Amino acid sequence: MFDLLKKTELGIKRSKETWFSKIANVFNRGSFGDEVWGELEELLISADVGVETTNKLLSEVRQRVKMDRLSEVSQIREALKKEMVGLLSIPSSRPSTSCYSGCHEESPRIILVVGVNGSGKTTSIAKLAYDLTSQGKRVILAAGDTFRAAAIDQLKHWGDKTGAEVIAHQPGGDPGAVAYDAVQAGYSRHAQVVIIDTAGRLHTKFNLMEELKKIRRVVAKQDASAPHQVLLVMDATTGQNGLAQAKHFTEAVNVTDVFLAKLDGTARGGIVFAICDQLNIPISYIGTGEKLQDVAPFDAEVFVNAIFS
């Protein structure tokens, strides 16, 4: 738990140095009047929590303050923390480290990874692969971004770095065929996890989104329960604009989880609250730096404690 807290604190360092520290400092005062509520609202919105989510959050806290007759600033602080944790606590489809084969030895866990260009998708896949191979898991990566030769080479590079096997076809090939071969390899080689990369695409491009649906169908033909996880990689620095992307991807392929990349690169880490509230999709992983080991499973309580610590 200490390592998780440390990684989370590093991930939100920039946010904490700006907006989150100001939010925490609000509770260092002796009283909590209407003007303080207004300041808190402004700070939460500035931290990219969003207007709707901020209003919902503060409304719940004020109601709790009224019902429980909370008067001490420390009590109001704890009430806010509790509501924040509750907002972020959406059950994740991320398996425990002891169950990365879908709890069935003979079938690999298949993860479909989606996202727009520049979101940090391939690097996030590498971080996941490194985390899994470090646990002794056999991992297969599918180079499903066949539109760019550089993307295939990049995934092969990360495969070498992480100890994961890579299934790839020629540039311009059928992404569905790559996914099919990767899943087949997952079964025949007794891998615990198959991670399928896909082309970074604009969420508004109909044909490209249809290609994603096709990949999902191909995977499901081999295992009706697959993909077991559809992981959307979101760039934390895009803020509220990322919510529109997530909605389109969810409509196309039923996103189950979010990997929030580049969290360490933004001063507005409040986007985590907007994602959970507006999309009702859990954040399963956060990118906490540039190194392969800079990834952490998202934990609501750890995240909120890191804000206020």
C-alpha positions as CSV (number, residue, x, y, z in Angstrom):
1,M,0.0,0.0,0.0
2,F,2.9,2.3,0.8
3,D,4.3,1.9,-2.8
4,L,0.9,2.5,-4.2
5,L,0.5,5.7,-2.2
6,K,4.0,6.9,-3.2
7,K,3.3,6.2,-6.9
8,T,0.0,8.0,-6.7
9,E,1.5,11.0,-5.0
10,L,4.2,11.2,-7.7
11,G,1.5,11.0,-10.4
12,I,-0.5,13.9,-9.0
13,K,2.6,15.9,-8.0
14,R,1.9,18.7,-10.5
15,S,-1.8,18.8,-9.6
16,K,-1.0,18.9,-5.9
17,E,1.4,21.7,-6.3
18,T,-1.3,23.8,-7.8
19,W,-5.1,23.2,-7.4
20,F,-5.1,20.3,-5.0
21,S,-2.9,22.1,-2.5
22,K,-5.2,25.1,-2.6
23,I,-8.2,22.8,-2.0
24,A,-6.5,21.2,1.0
25,N,-5.5,24.7,2.3
26,V,-9.2,25.8,2.4
27,F,-9.5,23.5,5.4
28,N,-6.7,25.1,7.4
29,R,-9.0,27.9,8.3
30,G,-10.9,28.3,11.6
31,S,-14.3,28.6,10.1
32,F,-16.3,27.5,7.0
33,G,-18.7,30.2,5.8
34,D,-20.5,30.7,2.5
35,E,-17.5,32.5,1.0
36,V,-15.4,29.4,1.6
37,W,-17.9,27.1,-0.1
38,G,-17.8,29.5,-3.1
39,E,-14.0,29.4,-3.2
40,L,-14.0,25.6,-2.9
41,E,-16.4,25.4,-5.8
42,E,-14.1,27.6,-7.9
43,L,-11.0,25.6,-7.1
44,L,-12.7,22.2,-7.9
45,I,-13.8,23.5,-11.3
46,S,-10.3,24.9,-12.0
47,A,-8.8,21.5,-11.2
48,D,-10.9,20.1,-14.1
49,V,-13.5,18.4,-11.9
50,G,-16.1,20.0,-14.1
51,V,-19.1,22.2,-13.3
52,E,-21.7,19.4,-13.1
53,T,-19.5,17.0,-11.1
54,T,-18.4,19.8,-8.7
55,N,-22.0,20.9,-8.1
56,K,-23.0,17.2,-7.4
57,L,-20.0,16.7,-5.1
58,L,-20.6,19.9,-3.0
59,S,-24.3,19.4,-2.9
60,E,-23.8,15.9,-1.3
61,V,-21.2,17.4,1.2
62,R,-23.5,20.3,2.2
63,Q,-26.4,17.9,2.7
64,R,-24.2,15.7,4.9
65,V,-23.0,18.7,6.9
66,K,-26.6,19.7,7.5
67,M,-28.0,16.3,8.4
68,D,-25.1,15.3,10.6
69,R,-24.8,18.9,12.0
70,L,-21.1,19.1,11.3
71,S,-19.6,22.4,12.5
72,E,-15.8,21.7,12.7
73,V,-13.7,22.4,9.7
74,S,-12.0,19.0,10.1
75,Q,-15.4,17.3,10.0
76,I,-16.3,19.0,6.8
77,R,-13.0,18.0,5.3
78,E,-13.6,14.4,6.2
79,A,-17.1,14.6,4.7
80,L,-15.6,15.9,1.4
81,K,-13.0,13.2,1.4
82,K,-15.7,10.5,2.0
83,E,-17.8,11.9,-0.9
84,M,-14.8,12.0,-3.2
85,V,-13.9,8.4,-2.4
86,G,-17.5,7.4,-3.0
87,L,-17.6,9.1,-6.4
88,L,-14.4,7.4,-7.5
89,S,-15.3,3.9,-6.2
90,I,-16.7,2.3,-9.3
91,P,-16.1,-1.5,-9.5
92,S,-13.3,-2.2,-11.9
93,S,-13.0,-5.2,-14.3
94,R,-9.2,-5.2,-13.5
95,P,-8.5,-8.7,-12.2
96,S,-6.4,-9.4,-9.1
97,T,-2.8,-10.4,-9.7
98,S,-3.7,-14.0,-9.0
99,C,-6.4,-14.1,-11.6
100,Y,-5.0,-12.9,-14.9
101,S,-6.1,-15.8,-16.9
102,G,-9.8,-15.1,-16.4
103,C,-9.7,-17.6,-13.5
104,H,-9.4,-20.4,-16.0
105,E,-5.9,-21.9,-16.6
106,E,-6.7,-22.8,-20.2
107,S,-7.9,-19.5,-21.4
108,P,-5.9,-16.2,-21.6
109,R,-7.4,-12.9,-20.5
110,I,-7.9,-10.8,-23.6
111,I,-7.6,-7.0,-23.3
112,L,-8.6,-4.7,-26.2
113,V,-6.9,-1.3,-25.9
114,V,-8.4,1.7,-27.7
115,G,-7.7,5.4,-27.8
116,V,-7.0,8.4,-30.0
117,N,-3.6,9.2,-31.6
118,G,-1.2,10.7,-29.1
119,S,-3.0,9.5,-26.0
120,G,0.0,7.4,-24.9
121,K,-1.7,4.1,-25.8
122,T,1.3,2.1,-26.9
123,T,3.4,3.2,-24.0
124,S,0.6,2.4,-21.6
125,I,0.4,-1.1,-23.2
126,A,4.1,-1.5,-22.5
127,K,3.7,-0.5,-18.9
128,L,0.9,-3.1,-18.4
129,A,3.0,-5.7,-20.1
130,Y,6.0,-4.9,-18.0
131,D,3.9,-5.1,-14.8
132,L,2.5,-8.5,-15.8
133,T,5.8,-10.1,-17.0
134,S,7.4,-8.9,-13.8
135,Q,4.9,-11.0,-12.0
136,G,5.9,-14.0,-14.1
137,K,2.9,-13.9,-16.4
138,R,3.3,-14.8,-20.1
139,V,2.0,-11.9,-22.2
140,I,1.3,-11.7,-25.9
141,L,1.0,-8.3,-27.6
142,A,-1.0,-7.9,-30.9
143,A,0.3,-5.2,-33.2
144,G,-3.2,-4.3,-34.4
145,D,-2.2,-0.8,-35.5
146,T,-1.4,-1.9,-39.0
147,F,-2.0,1.5,-40.5
148,R,1.5,2.7,-39.4
149,A,4.7,0.7,-39.9
150,A,6.2,2.7,-37.1
151,A,3.5,1.6,-34.7
152,I,4.3,-2.1,-35.4
153,D,8.1,-1.4,-34.9
154,Q,7.3,0.5,-31.7
155,L,5.3,-2.4,-30.2
156,K,8.1,-4.9,-31.2
157,H,10.5,-2.6,-29.4
158,W,8.4,-2.6,-26.2
159,G,8.0,-6.4,-26.5
160,D,11.7,-6.8,-26.4
161,K,12.0,-4.4,-23.4
162,T,9.2,-6.1,-21.4
163,G,9.7,-9.7,-22.3
164,A,6.4,-10.0,-24.0
165,E,5.8,-11.9,-27.3
166,V,4.6,-9.8,-30.2
167,I,2.2,-11.0,-33.0
168,A,2.5,-8.8,-36.1
169,H,1.6,-8.8,-39.8
170,Q,2.8,-6.6,-42.6
171,P,1.9,-2.9,-42.5
172,G,-1.5,-2.3,-44.1
173,G,-2.7,-5.7,-43.2
174,D,-6.1,-6.6,-41.6
175,P,-6.1,-5.6,-37.9
176,G,-8.8,-8.3,-37.3
177,A,-6.5,-11.0,-38.6
178,V,-3.7,-9.8,-36.3
179,A,-6.1,-10.0,-33.3
180,Y,-7.3,-13.4,-34.4
181,D,-3.7,-14.8,-34.6
182,A,-2.8,-13.2,-31.3
183,V,-5.7,-14.9,-29.5
184,Q,-4.9,-18.2,-31.1
185,A,-1.3,-17.8,-30.0
186,G,-2.5,-17.0,-26.5
187,Y,-4.3,-20.3,-26.3
188,S,-1.6,-22.5,-28.0
189,R,1.3,-20.9,-26.0
190,H,-0.6,-21.0,-22.7
191,A,-0.3,-17.2,-22.2
192,Q,-2.1,-15.6,-19.3
193,V,-2.8,-12.3,-21.1
194,V,-3.2,-11.1,-24.7
195,I,-3.2,-7.4,-25.1
196,I,-4.4,-6.1,-28.5
197,D,-3.2,-2.7,-29.7
198,T,-5.4,-0.8,-32.1
199,A,-4.8,2.1,-34.4
200,G,-5.2,5.5,-32.7
201,R,-8.2,7.0,-34.3
202,L,-10.4,10.1,-34.1
203,H,-13.6,9.1,-32.3
204,T,-15.6,11.0,-34.9
205,K,-14.4,8.9,-37.9
206,F,-17.2,6.4,-38.6
207,N,-15.1,3.9,-40.7
208,L,-12.3,3.7,-38.1
209,M,-14.8,3.0,-35.3
210,E,-16.4,0.3,-37.4
211,E,-13.0,-1.3,-37.7
212,L,-12.8,-1.4,-33.9
213,K,-16.2,-3.2,-33.8
214,K,-14.9,-5.7,-36.3
215,I,-11.8,-6.5,-34.1
216,R,-14.1,-7.0,-31.2
217,R,-16.3,-9.4,-33.2
218,V,-13.3,-11.4,-34.4
219,V,-12.1,-11.9,-30.8
220,A,-15.5,-12.9,-29.6
221,K,-15.7,-15.6,-32.3
222,Q,-12.9,-17.5,-30.5
223,D,-14.1,-16.8,-27.0
224,A,-17.7,-15.6,-26.5
225,S,-16.7,-13.8,-23.2
226,A,-13.9,-11.9,-24.9
227,P,-12.6,-9.3,-24.8
228,H,-12.6,-9.5,-21.1
229,Q,-11.6,-5.9,-20.7
230,V,-11.8,-3.0,-23.2
231,L,-9.3,-0.5,-21.9
232,L,-9.6,3.1,-23.1
233,V,-6.3,5.0,-22.8
234,M,-7.1,8.7,-22.1
235,D,-4.6,11.5,-22.0
236,A,-5.1,13.3,-18.7
237,T,-3.8,16.5,-20.2
238,T,-6.8,16.8,-22.6
239,G,-9.1,17.4,-19.6
240,Q,-12.8,17.8,-20.2
241,N,-12.3,17.3,-24.0
242,G,-11.4,13.7,-23.3
243,L,-14.9,13.0,-22.0
244,A,-16.4,13.3,-25.5
245,Q,-13.8,10.8,-26.8
246,A,-14.7,8.3,-24.1
247,K,-18.4,8.5,-24.8
248,H,-17.9,7.7,-28.5
249,F,-15.5,4.8,-27.8
250,T,-18.0,3.4,-25.2
251,E,-20.8,3.5,-27.7
252,A,-18.7,1.6,-30.2
253,V,-17.0,-1.1,-28.2
254,N,-18.4,-0.9,-24.6
255,V,-15.3,0.4,-22.8
256,T,-15.0,-1.3,-19.4
257,D,-12.1,0.6,-17.9
258,V,-9.9,3.7,-18.3
259,F,-6.1,3.9,-18.2
260,L,-5.4,7.5,-17.4
261,A,-2.1,8.3,-19.0
262,K,0.1,11.3,-18.5
263,L,-1.5,12.1,-15.1
264,D,1.9,13.3,-14.0
265,G,2.0,15.8,-16.9
266,T,-1.1,17.8,-15.9
267,A,-1.8,20.3,-13.2
268,R,-5.5,19.4,-13.4
269,G,-5.9,16.0,-12.0
270,G,-9.5,16.6,-11.1
271,I,-10.5,15.0,-14.4
272,V,-10.5,11.6,-12.6
273,F,-13.7,12.8,-10.8
274,A,-15.4,13.9,-14.0
275,I,-14.6,10.6,-15.7
276,C,-16.1,8.5,-13.0
277,D,-19.2,10.7,-12.5
278,Q,-20.0,11.6,-16.1
279,L,-19.1,8.3,-17.8
280,N,-19.7,5.8,-14.9
281,I,-16.5,4.0,-16.1
282,P,-13.9,3.0,-13.5
283,I,-10.3,4.2,-13.8
284,S,-8.3,1.1,-13.4
285,Y,-4.7,2.3,-14.0
286,I,-2.9,5.6,-13.9
287,G,0.4,6.6,-15.6
288,T,2.6,8.1,-12.9
289,G,5.8,8.9,-15.0
290,E,7.8,8.1,-18.1
291,K,9.5,4.8,-17.0
292,L,8.0,1.3,-17.7
293,Q,7.4,0.8,-13.9
294,D,5.6,4.2,-13.7
295,V,2.1,2.7,-13.6
296,A,-0.2,2.1,-10.6
297,P,-3.6,0.4,-10.1
298,F,-6.0,3.2,-9.3
299,D,-7.3,3.2,-5.8
300,A,-10.0,5.8,-4.8
301,E,-9.0,6.0,-1.2
302,V,-5.3,6.2,-1.9
303,F,-5.9,8.9,-4.5
304,V,-8.0,11.1,-2.2
305,N,-5.6,10.7,0.7
306,A,-2.8,11.7,-1.6
307,I,-4.6,14.9,-2.4
308,F,-5.0,15.9,1.2
309,S,-1.8,14.4,2.7
